[in-house]
């Protein structure tokens, strides 16, 4: 079986965009999105400057993270090594866009499904070259069987040193560059600020439509242009002067809200377990119905947000009916479904007074609640394109937030019902401290990559730093601790609400900030 790959010979590329046009024509790619495109980078200072052309596209990785994370096998690796896709199965979850370190996947605005370069498989199967190879006037794009020693691509790979994009990701890409420059291959080496040779561009949303960014992309700290003429004698930074528009974050407020509602849903159930362990069965029974209803409401909201974020929401059942079991999106969906089923049975048994059966369900429900609370960390870890999410302590962070949310709603329920138990106040204090420790431990152990550091800079510094320090830490942690130290009653309710608000800010930052880092 052949193993197909691409070589881009940067010694020959003239930046004519014939490959881009041929690809669009061959596959009817809509305006606003691209499978193949050419990036221009300028280096040096006039008159000692030069322009570099780099063809960007899917890398057809041997260990493709987009294939691993896809919940419905819409993306799959063929026997010849080509990473192909099936739009009839795609649910538009956009997980593949987060998993791809090379920014090569987009949502087709016509079909609302994922799409990318598929090596022109319809041409390969009848012995033709991909359209971009056939049209290139300089033969700068070479495609073929890398296992065939007589093929041109095999000879090039044997005779010339080549570079790949982001080899540290371990994806083993099959797109190779001859005499590529770091400024072209490493996205953060040249600012992705949307400014080009002739105009300032907008973001492109996942539907291919331009949208104005609400905040500047990574690499640009203020509104001043990075493309002003350099001062003679002063070495200029590499400048991105022609490129596709930067993409807006694929996962928006729905995903940030889902992590928050999921913490509330699982935490409310876990608060019953905490009451049972700390204060006994009578105390647990006192809050069981209220916490069960709250848990069910927020678990339903979680499912609704997950479906609302899909580009093809009518296909949401494909995750359960056509699962790809390596994907944590599938594992999480089954975990949430199992937790919802046990939660519902437990609540019915509690309302019906069948205490023994309810007690029996409490413990498997605990396991499923903890799993449902933390599985998102493993899903985010499969998103190889976002370095900041690769921190193993993200699971501790999510567990801390679930416990914090549970303690907060427990305290509110206790105050509203007129109770005077000390346990919810003490548990909320403990979970606030646990949350603070987990957050700063996660920050201090962030992956040691430039992309992770850039995301951290956005969270801790400009422009999102004020939200983190004042909203997430100040309002969400310090203020509740101060209030809880002064008393119970209405002050405790304010502390609990502030903790929930701060938790929402933290989840929004953790979801949005890493997506500001350019991938191509």
C-alpha positions as CSV (number, residue, x, y, z in Angstrom):
1,X,0.0,0.0,0.0
2,X,1.5,3.4,-0.9
3,X,2.0,6.2,1.6
4,X,1.3,9.6,0.1
5,X,2.9,12.8,1.2
6,X,3.6,16.3,0.0
7,X,6.9,18.3,-0.5
8,X,6.8,22.0,-0.8
9,X,10.0,23.3,-2.5
10,X,10.5,26.8,-1.2
11,X,13.4,27.3,-3.6
12,X,10.8,27.3,-6.5
13,X,7.6,28.8,-5.0
14,X,6.8,32.2,-6.4
15,X,3.7,32.9,-4.4
16,X,1.4,32.9,-7.5
17,X,-1.6,31.3,-5.6
18,X,-2.3,29.0,-8.5
19,X,-2.5,26.1,-6.0
20,X,-5.1,28.0,-4.0
21,X,-7.3,28.8,-7.0
22,X,-7.0,25.3,-8.4
23,X,-8.0,23.8,-5.0
24,X,-11.0,26.1,-4.7
25,X,-12.1,25.3,-8.3
26,X,-11.6,21.5,-7.9
27,X,-13.6,21.3,-4.6
28,X,-15.9,24.3,-4.9
29,X,-14.5,25.7,-1.7
30,X,-16.6,28.7,-0.6
31,X,-15.3,32.3,-0.4
32,X,-13.9,33.0,3.1
33,X,-12.3,29.6,3.7
34,X,-9.4,27.7,2.2
35,X,-8.0,24.2,2.0
36,X,-4.7,25.4,0.5
37,X,-3.3,28.9,0.8
38,X,0.0,30.8,0.6
39,X,1.4,32.9,3.4
40,X,3.8,35.8,2.7
41,X,6.4,36.7,5.3
42,X,8.8,39.6,4.9
43,X,12.2,39.6,6.8
44,X,14.9,42.2,7.1
45,X,15.1,45.9,6.6
46,X,15.1,47.8,3.3
47,X,17.1,47.5,1.2
48,X,18.3,44.2,2.7
49,X,14.9,42.5,2.9
50,X,13.2,39.5,1.3
51,X,9.8,37.9,1.0
52,X,9.1,34.3,1.7
53,X,6.2,32.2,0.3
54,X,4.9,29.2,2.2
55,X,2.1,26.9,1.1
56,X,-0.1,25.9,4.0
57,X,-2.5,23.0,4.1
58,X,-3.4,19.8,5.9
59,X,-0.3,17.8,6.9
60,X,-1.9,14.4,6.6
61,X,-0.3,13.3,9.9
62,X,0.6,9.7,10.6
63,X,-0.8,10.2,14.1
64,X,-3.6,12.7,13.3
65,X,-5.1,14.2,16.4
66,X,-8.1,15.3,14.4
67,X,-8.9,11.6,13.7
68,X,-8.5,10.7,17.4
69,X,-10.7,13.5,18.7
70,X,-13.5,13.1,16.1
71,X,-16.5,11.6,17.9
72,X,-18.2,10.1,14.9
73,X,-15.3,9.0,12.6
74,X,-16.1,11.8,10.1
75,X,-12.3,12.2,9.9
76,X,-10.4,9.0,9.2
77,X,-7.0,7.8,7.9
78,X,-7.1,5.8,4.7
79,X,-4.8,2.9,4.0
80,X,-2.6,5.1,1.8
81,X,-2.0,7.6,4.7
82,X,-4.4,10.3,3.5
83,X,-6.5,11.8,6.2
84,X,-10.0,12.1,4.6
85,X,-13.3,13.2,5.9
86,X,-17.0,12.2,5.5
87,X,-19.3,15.2,5.6
88,X,-22.3,12.9,5.9
89,X,-21.2,11.9,9.4
90,X,-19.9,15.2,10.7
91,X,-21.9,16.9,13.5
92,X,-19.9,20.2,13.4
93,X,-18.5,19.9,17.0
94,X,-15.3,21.7,15.9
95,X,-13.2,19.5,18.1
96,X,-11.1,18.6,15.1
97,X,-10.3,22.3,14.6
98,X,-8.9,22.5,18.1
99,X,-7.0,19.2,17.7
100,X,-5.2,20.3,14.5
101,X,-2.0,22.0,15.4
102,X,-1.8,23.4,11.8
103,X,-5.1,25.2,11.5
104,X,-6.0,23.3,8.4
105,X,-9.6,22.4,9.2
106,X,-12.5,24.8,8.7
107,X,-16.3,24.6,8.8
108,X,-17.8,24.7,5.3
109,X,-20.4,27.6,5.4
110,X,-22.5,25.7,2.9
111,X,-22.7,22.4,4.6
112,X,-21.9,23.4,8.2
113,X,-19.5,20.4,8.4
114,X,-15.8,20.2,8.7
115,X,-13.6,20.2,5.6
116,X,-10.0,20.3,4.6
117,X,-7.5,19.2,2.0
118,X,-8.1,15.5,1.2
119,X,-5.2,15.0,-1.2
120,X,-7.7,15.1,-4.1
121,X,-8.5,11.4,-3.4
122,X,-11.0,11.3,-6.3
123,X,-8.0,12.1,-8.6
124,X,-5.6,9.8,-6.8
125,X,-7.9,6.9,-7.4
126,X,-7.8,7.3,-11.2
127,X,-4.0,7.9,-11.3
128,X,-4.0,11.7,-11.4
129,X,-2.0,14.1,-9.3
130,X,-3.8,16.5,-6.9
131,X,-5.0,19.6,-8.6
132,X,-2.5,21.9,-6.8
133,X,0.4,19.8,-8.1
134,X,-0.9,19.7,-11.6
135,X,-1.3,23.5,-11.8
136,X,1.9,24.7,-10.1
137,X,3.9,26.5,-12.8
138,X,7.2,26.0,-11.0
139,X,6.7,22.4,-9.9
140,X,7.2,23.6,-6.3
141,X,4.6,21.2,-5.0
142,X,5.5,17.5,-5.3
143,X,3.2,14.7,-4.2
144,X,3.6,11.0,-4.4
145,X,4.3,7.7,-2.8
146,X,7.0,8.2,-0.2
147,X,7.6,4.4,0.1
148,X,8.4,4.1,-3.6
149,X,12.2,4.8,-4.0
150,X,11.8,5.6,-7.7
151,X,9.2,8.4,-7.0
152,X,10.3,12.1,-7.2
153,X,9.1,12.8,-3.7
154,X,11.1,9.9,-2.3
155,X,14.3,11.1,-4.1
156,X,13.8,14.6,-2.8
157,X,13.3,13.4,0.8
158,X,16.4,11.2,0.4
159,X,18.7,14.0,-1.0
160,X,17.6,17.2,0.7
161,X,17.2,18.2,4.4
162,X,13.5,19.0,5.0
163,X,11.5,20.7,7.7
164,X,8.0,20.1,9.1
165,X,5.7,22.3,11.1
166,X,5.6,21.7,14.8
167,X,7.5,18.4,15.0
168,X,7.3,18.6,18.8
169,X,3.6,17.7,18.6
170,X,4.5,14.1,17.7
171,X,2.0,13.9,14.8
172,X,4.6,12.9,12.2
173,X,3.3,15.1,9.5
174,X,3.6,14.1,5.8
175,X,3.9,17.6,4.5
176,X,7.6,18.5,4.1
177,X,9.3,21.8,3.2
178,X,12.7,22.3,1.5
179,X,14.5,25.4,2.7
180,X,11.6,26.7,4.8
181,X,12.2,29.6,7.2
182,X,11.3,29.5,10.9
183,X,9.4,32.8,10.5
184,X,7.1,31.0,8.1
185,X,6.7,27.7,9.9
186,X,6.3,29.0,13.4
187,X,3.0,31.0,13.6
188,X,4.0,33.2,16.5
189,X,7.2,34.4,14.8
190,X,5.2,36.9,12.8
191,X,2.2,38.8,14.2
192,X,-1.2,37.5,13.1
193,X,-2.8,40.9,13.5
194,X,-5.1,40.8,10.5
195,X,-3.1,43.6,8.7
196,X,-1.8,42.9,5.2
197,X,-0.1,44.6,2.3
198,X,-3.3,46.5,1.3
199,X,-5.8,46.4,4.1
200,X,-6.6,45.4,7.6
201,X,-8.7,42.2,7.6
202,X,-11.3,40.9,10.0
203,X,-11.6,37.6,11.7
204,X,-13.3,34.8,9.9
205,X,-15.9,33.0,11.9
206,X,-16.5,29.3,11.7
207,X,-19.2,29.9,9.1
208,X,-16.7,31.6,6.8
209,X,-18.2,35.1,7.3
210,X,-15.9,38.0,8.4
211,X,-16.4,39.3,11.9
212,X,-14.6,42.1,13.6
213,X,-12.5,40.9,16.5
214,X,-13.5,42.1,20.0
215,X,-9.9,41.9,21.1
216,X,-6.7,41.9,19.2
217,X,-5.2,38.6,18.3
218,X,-2.1,37.2,20.0
219,X,1.1,39.1,19.0
220,X,-0.5,42.5,19.0
221,X,-0.7,44.4,22.3
222,X,-2.4,47.6,21.1
223,X,-4.0,49.1,18.1
224,X,-0.8,50.3,16.4
225,X,0.2,48.7,13.2
226,X,3.0,46.2,13.1
227,X,3.5,46.8,9.4
228,X,4.8,50.3,9.5
229,X,7.9,51.0,7.4
230,X,11.0,49.9,9.4
231,X,13.6,52.5,10.4
232,X,16.7,52.2,8.3
233,X,19.5,50.5,10.3
234,X,17.1,48.9,12.8
235,X,16.5,45.2,12.4
236,X,12.8,44.6,11.8
237,X,10.7,41.7,13.2
238,X,9.4,39.2,10.6
239,X,6.2,40.6,9.2
240,X,3.2,38.7,8.0
241,X,2.1,40.7,4.9
242,X,-0.3,38.3,3.2
243,X,-2.3,35.5,4.6
244,X,-5.8,34.2,5.1
245,X,-7.8,36.1,7.7
246,X,-7.2,35.0,11.3
247,X,-10.0,32.6,12.4
248,X,-12.2,33.5,15.3
249,X,-12.2,31.1,18.3
250,X,-14.0,27.9,17.2
251,X,-15.4,27.3,20.7
252,X,-17.2,30.3,22.1
253,X,-19.4,31.2,25.1
254,X,-21.4,27.9,24.8
255,X,-18.4,25.8,25.7
256,X,-17.3,28.2,28.5
257,X,-20.9,28.1,29.9
258,X,-21.0,24.3,29.5
259,X,-18.0,23.9,31.8
260,X,-19.7,26.1,34.4
261,X,-23.1,24.5,34.3
262,X,-21.5,21.0,34.3
263,X,-19.7,22.0,37.5
264,X,-22.9,23.1,39.1
265,X,-24.8,20.0,38.0
266,X,-22.1,17.5,39.3
267,X,-21.3,19.6,42.3
268,X,-24.9,19.8,43.5
269,X,-25.1,16.0,43.6
270,X,-21.7,15.8,45.3
271,X,-22.9,18.2,48.0
272,X,-25.4,15.5,49.1
273,X,-22.5,13.0,49.4
274,X,-20.6,15.6,51.5
275,X,-23.6,16.2,53.8
276,X,-23.9,12.4,54.2
277,X,-20.3,11.9,55.1
278,X,-20.0,15.0,57.4
279,X,-23.4,15.3,59.0
280,X,-25.1,12.0,58.6
281,X,-28.1,10.6,56.7
282,X,-30.6,13.1,58.2
283,X,-28.7,16.1,57.1
284,X,-28.3,14.6,53.6
285,X,-32.0,13.9,53.4
286,X,-32.7,17.5,54.3
287,X,-31.0,18.9,51.2
288,X,-31.4,15.8,48.9
289,X,-34.5,16.9,46.9
290,X,-33.3,20.5,46.4
291,X,-29.8,19.5,45.3
292,X,-31.2,16.7,43.1
293,X,-33.5,19.2,41.3
294,X,-30.6,21.7,40.9
295,X,-28.3,19.0,39.6
296,X,-30.9,17.8,37.1
297,X,-31.6,21.4,35.9
298,X,-27.9,22.2,35.3
299,X,-27.1,18.9,33.8
300,X,-30.0,19.5,31.3
301,X,-28.6,23.0,30.6
302,X,-25.2,21.3,30.0
303,X,-26.6,19.0,27.4
304,X,-28.5,21.8,25.8
305,X,-25.3,24.0,25.5
306,X,-23.4,21.1,24.0
307,X,-26.0,20.6,21.3
308,X,-26.4,24.3,20.7
309,X,-22.6,24.5,20.0
310,X,-22.9,22.0,17.2
311,X,-23.0,23.2,13.6
312,X,-25.3,20.3,12.8
313,X,-27.3,20.0,16.0
314,X,-29.9,17.6,14.4
315,X,-27.1,15.0,14.3
316,X,-26.2,15.1,18.0
317,X,-27.3,11.5,18.6
318,X,-24.5,10.4,16.2
319,X,-22.2,10.8,19.2
320,X,-24.1,8.0,21.0
321,X,-25.2,5.9,18.0
322,X,-22.0,6.1,15.9
323,X,-19.3,6.5,18.5
324,X,-15.5,6.6,17.9
325,X,-14.4,5.4,21.3
326,X,-10.9,7.1,21.4
327,X,-12.6,10.5,21.5
328,X,-13.1,11.9,24.9
329,X,-16.1,13.7,23.5
330,X,-17.8,10.3,23.1
331,X,-16.6,9.0,26.5
332,X,-17.8,12.2,28.1
333,X,-21.2,12.0,26.4
334,X,-21.7,8.5,27.7
335,X,-20.5,9.6,31.2
336,X,-23.0,12.5,31.2
337,X,-25.8,10.2,30.0
338,X,-25.0,7.6,32.7
339,X,-24.8,10.3,35.4
340,X,-28.1,11.8,34.2
341,X,-29.8,8.4,34.3
342,X,-28.5,7.6,37.8
343,X,-29.3,11.1,39.0
344,X,-32.9,10.8,37.7
345,X,-33.4,7.4,39.4
346,X,-31.9,8.6,42.6
347,X,-34.1,11.7,42.7
348,X,-37.3,9.6,41.9
349,X,-36.3,7.1,44.7
350,X,-35.7,10.0,47.1
351,X,-39.1,11.6,46.3
352,X,-40.8,8.3,46.6
353,X,-39.2,7.6,50.0
354,X,-37.4,4.5,48.8
355,X,-34.4,5.3,51.0
356,X,-32.4,2.1,50.6
357,X,-32.5,2.3,46.8
358,X,-31.6,5.9,46.9
359,X,-28.6,5.1,49.2
360,X,-27.5,2.4,46.8
361,X,-27.5,4.8,43.9
362,X,-25.7,7.5,45.8
363,X,-22.2,5.9,45.3
364,X,-22.2,4.9,41.6
365,X,-23.7,8.4,41.1
366,X,-20.7,9.8,42.9
367,X,-18.3,8.1,40.6
368,X,-20.2,9.2,37.5
369,X,-20.4,12.8,38.9
370,X,-16.6,13.0,39.4
371,X,-16.0,11.5,36.0
372,X,-18.5,14.0,34.4
373,X,-16.8,16.9,36.2
374,X,-13.3,16.1,35.0
375,X,-13.6,14.4,31.6
376,X,-13.4,17.8,29.8
377,X,-9.8,18.0,30.9
378,X,-9.0,14.9,28.9
379,X,-11.0,16.2,25.9
380,X,-9.1,19.4,26.0
381,X,-5.8,17.4,26.2
382,X,-6.8,15.8,22.9
383,X,-7.0,19.3,21.4
384,X,-3.3,19.2,20.4
385,X,-3.5,22.6,18.8
386,X,-3.9,24.3,22.1
387,X,-0.8,23.9,24.3
388,X,-2.2,25.6,27.3
389,X,-4.9,22.9,27.6
390,X,-2.3,20.1,27.8
391,X,-1.7,20.7,31.5
392,X,-2.5,17.5,33.5
393,X,-3.6,19.7,36.4
394,X,-6.6,20.8,34.4
395,X,-8.5,17.8,35.7
396,X,-7.8,18.9,39.3
397,X,-9.0,22.4,38.4
398,X,-12.3,21.1,37.1
399,X,-12.8,18.8,40.1
400,X,-12.1,21.8,42.4
401,X,-14.7,23.9,40.6
402,X,-17.3,21.1,40.8
403,X,-16.7,20.9,44.6
404,X,-16.7,24.6,44.9
405,X,-20.0,24.9,43.0
406,X,-21.6,22.2,45.1
407,X,-20.5,23.9,48.3
408,X,-21.9,27.2,47.1
409,X,-25.4,25.9,46.2
410,X,-25.4,23.8,49.4
411,X,-24.8,27.0,51.4
412,X,-27.4,28.9,49.6
413,X,-30.0,26.1,50.0
414,X,-29.1,25.9,53.8
415,X,-29.6,29.6,54.3
416,X,-32.9,29.7,52.2
417,X,-34.3,26.8,54.1
418,X,-33.5,28.4,57.5
419,X,-30.9,25.9,58.5
420,X,-28.0,26.7,60.7
421,X,-25.5,23.9,59.9
422,X,-21.9,24.9,59.9
423,X,-20.8,22.3,57.4
424,X,-21.7,24.1,54.1
425,X,-19.8,27.2,55.3
426,X,-16.7,25.2,56.2
427,X,-16.9,23.2,53.0
428,X,-17.1,26.3,50.9
429,X,-14.1,27.8,52.7
430,X,-12.2,24.6,52.1
431,X,-13.2,24.4,48.4
432,X,-12.3,28.0,47.8
433,X,-8.8,27.4,49.2
434,X,-8.6,24.2,47.1
435,X,-9.6,26.1,44.0
436,X,-7.0,28.8,44.6
437,X,-4.3,26.2,45.1
438,X,-5.3,24.3,42.0
439,X,-5.4,27.4,39.8
440,X,-2.0,28.7,40.8
441,X,-0.5,25.2,40.6
442,X,-1.9,25.0,37.1
443,X,-0.4,28.3,36.2
444,X,3.0,27.5,37.7
445,X,3.1,24.1,35.8
446,X,1.9,25.4,32.4
447,X,3.5,23.5,29.5
448,X,6.9,25.1,28.7
449,X,6.0,26.1,25.1
450,X,5.8,29.5,23.5
451,X,2.1,29.0,22.7
452,X,1.3,28.1,26.3
453,X,3.2,31.1,27.6
454,X,1.4,33.4,25.2
455,X,-2.0,32.1,26.4
456,X,-0.8,32.6,30.0
457,X,0.3,36.1,29.2
458,X,-3.2,36.8,28.0
459,X,-4.8,35.4,31.1
460,X,-2.5,37.1,33.6
461,X,-1.6,40.2,31.8
462,X,-3.0,42.3,29.0
463,X,-5.9,42.3,28.0
464,X,-7.7,39.6,30.0
465,X,-5.6,40.0,33.2
466,X,-8.1,42.4,34.8
467,X,-10.8,39.7,34.5
468,X,-8.6,37.1,36.0
469,X,-7.3,39.1,39.0
470,X,-10.3,41.2,39.8
471,X,-13.1,38.9,38.7
472,X,-11.8,35.4,39.0
473,X,-9.5,35.8,42.0
474,X,-10.8,38.9,43.8
475,X,-14.5,38.6,43.5
476,X,-14.5,34.8,43.0
477,X,-12.2,33.7,45.8
478,X,-10.8,36.5,48.1
479,X,-14.1,38.3,48.7
480,X,-16.1,35.1,49.5
481,X,-13.4,34.1,52.0
482,X,-13.6,37.5,53.7
483,X,-17.4,37.3,53.8
484,X,-17.4,33.7,55.2
485,X,-15.0,34.7,57.9
486,X,-17.4,37.4,59.1
487,X,-20.6,35.4,59.4
488,X,-23.3,33.1,57.9
489,X,-26.8,34.1,56.9
490,X,-27.2,36.6,54.0
491,X,-23.5,37.2,54.0
492,X,-22.9,33.6,53.2
493,X,-25.3,33.7,50.3
494,X,-23.4,36.7,48.8
495,X,-20.2,34.8,49.3
496,X,-21.6,31.8,47.5
497,X,-22.9,33.8,44.6
498,X,-19.6,35.7,44.2
499,X,-17.8,32.3,44.2
500,X,-20.0,31.1,41.4
501,X,-19.5,34.3,39.4
502,X,-15.8,34.2,39.8
503,X,-15.8,30.5,38.7
504,X,-17.7,31.5,35.5
505,X,-15.0,34.2,34.7
506,X,-12.2,31.6,35.2
507,X,-13.9,29.1,32.9
508,X,-14.4,31.8,30.2
509,X,-10.7,32.8,30.4
510,X,-9.5,29.1,30.3
511,X,-11.6,28.4,27.2
512,X,-11.1,31.7,25.3
513,X,-7.5,32.8,25.9
514,X,-5.7,29.7,24.4
515,X,-7.7,30.1,21.2
516,X,-6.2,33.6,20.7
517,X,-2.8,32.0,19.8
518,X,-2.4,31.7,16.0
519,X,-1.8,28.1,14.7
520,X,-0.7,28.9,11.1
